[in-house]
Amino acid sequence: MLPIVKLRQEVINKILFEDQKPIPEIYSPFLQQLVKSLLQKDQYKRPPIDKILMFPEIAKYVLE
């Protein structure tokens, strides 16, 4: 198995089978919530990219 494929599978396994640690409070509440939502075990609960791009905190950089 190629190293990148192995690494990708390890990341997928961590998301699906391990409990996520809380995001450190040095990060904004928005970023904490975004990361938490992106790491949802159920892929259907993860936000789609078009919704992420509409968040005001992100859209202001995308629309520049």
PEVEN-V525559 format. One record per helix or strand of 2 or more residues. SS is the DSSP state (alpha for helix, beta for strand). FROM is the first residue (numbers start at 1). TO is the last residue. If there is no record, write none. Layout:
ss->SS from->FROM to->TO
ss->SS from->FROM to->TO
This chain:
ss->alpha from->3 to->17
ss->alpha from->29 to->38
ss->alpha from->43 to->45
ss->alpha from->49 to->54
ss->alpha from->56 to->62
